[in-house]
Amino acid sequence: MSVVTQEDKDRLRMKFGSKRQQRSLENYKRMHADTDALKDKLKGVIDSMSVEDHLQPVVTTSDEGYLPPINRAATTVDDVYNLHAIVSAVELASLKNEAIKILNEPQEKM
C-alpha cells in the first residue's frame, strides 16, 4: 500500500489539472513561507539583540515640544508643573472667567 503525499497531489495538479488549479497552486507555492527558515532567521535576530539597549527611555526632540518643564524638587502635586508654562495668561484668565460663571450657576438636583 503506498502513501500519497500532498507533493504527489500537487505534481498531478500541475501536470493534469485545469489552468485555474495550476494558477492557484503556483500562487500558493509563491506565497508559501518556509516556517523553519523564518524561525531560524528570527532566532538569529533575537540572539543578536541586547536587552540593555532598550531599557533606557528614549526622548526624541519631537517629544520635547509637547512636554512642559518638570519641577523635580516639587513638594506637592500642584508644584510639579508650572501652570504658566503650559497655558498663557490670556487663556488662564479666560478659563478663570468660565469657572466663575459655572460656579455661580444654580446647581440642579440629581
C-alpha positions in Angstrom: 0.0 0.0 0.0 1.5 3.4 -1.0 1.0 6.7 0.8 0.0 9.6 -1.4 1.5 12.9 -0.2 0.5 16.4 -0.8 3.5 16.8 -3.0 2.3 14.0 -5.2 -1.2 15.6 -5.5 0.4 19.0 -6.3 2.5 17.4 -9.1 -0.6 15.8 -10.6 -2.5 19.1 -10.4 0.4 20.9 -12.2 0.5 18.1 -14.9 -3.1 17.3 -15.5 -5.2 20.0 -13.6 -7.1 22.8 -15.1 -5.4 26.1 -15.7 -7.3 27.5 -12.7 -5.9 24.8 -10.5 -2.4 25.3 -11.8 -2.5 29.1 -11.2 -3.9 28.5 -7.8 -1.2 26.1 -6.9 1.5 28.4 -8.3 0.2 31.3 -6.3 0.1 29.1 -3.2 3.7 28.0 -3.7 4.9 31.5 -4.4 3.2 32.9 -1.2 4.0 29.9 1.0 6.8 30.7 3.5 9.2 28.1 4.9 8.4 28.4 8.6 11.6 26.6 9.7 13.7 29.1 7.8 11.7 32.0 9.3 12.1 30.6 12.8 15.9 30.4 12.3 16.1 34.0 11.0 14.0 35.2 13.9 16.2 33.3 16.4 19.3 34.9 14.9 17.8 38.4 15.2 16.7 37.8 18.7 20.1 36.4 19.7 21.9 39.4 18.2 19.9 42.0 20.1 20.7 43.1 23.6 18.1 43.9 26.2 20.2 46.7 27.8 19.8 48.9 24.7 16.0 49.0 25.2 15.9 49.6 29.0 16.7 53.3 28.8 13.7 55.7 27.9 14.2 57.4 24.6 13.1 61.1 24.4 13.2 62.4 20.9 13.4 66.1 20.0 9.9 66.0 18.6 8.6 64.9 22.1 10.3 67.7 23.9 8.0 70.3 22.4 5.0 68.6 24.0 6.3 68.1 27.5 6.3 71.1 29.8 9.3 71.5 32.2 9.0 69.4 35.3 9.9 70.7 38.8 11.8 67.7 40.2 12.1 69.4 43.6 8.3 69.8 44.0 6.9 69.0 47.4 3.2 68.9 46.3 1.4 67.7 43.2 0.4 71.3 42.3 4.1 72.3 42.2 5.2 69.6 39.7 4.2 71.7 36.6 4.2 75.5 36.3 0.8 76.3 35.0 2.0 79.4 33.2 4.5 77.3 31.2 1.6 75.3 29.9 -1.2 77.9 29.4 -0.8 81.5 28.5 -2.0 84.3 30.8 -4.8 85.2 28.4 -6.1 81.6 28.2 -5.8 81.2 32.0 -7.9 84.4 32.5 -10.5 83.1 30.1 -10.7 79.8 31.9 -11.0 81.6 35.3 -14.0 83.7 34.0 -15.7 80.5 32.7 -15.0 78.7 36.0 -16.6 81.6 37.9 -19.7 81.5 35.7 -20.1 77.8 36.2 -19.6 78.1 40.0 -22.2 80.9 40.2 -24.9 78.9 38.3 -27.5 77.2 40.5 -26.9 73.5 40.8 -29.6 71.1 39.6 -30.7 68.3 41.9 -30.0 64.9 40.5 
